[in-house]
């Protein structure tokens, strides 16, 4: 297992060049595309949809947990 973690750490250190077209970018700050995109993370639209869906699921779960905590006998 430690060997796998070390391999993953090494892979994470690799620089990767990705060519994108302007219409593929959705990173907008204050209505404009930033000049420096070096800290951006690129992934496919379906993955973004899944993340947004998961955020909603977690919010709903948090509300349920909060209600259960409030109603729990002490």
Secondary structure, 3 states (H helix, E strand, C coil): CHHHHHHHHHHHCCCCCCCCCHHHCCCCECCECCCCCCCCCCCCHHHHHHHHHHHHHHHHHHHHHHHHHHHCCC
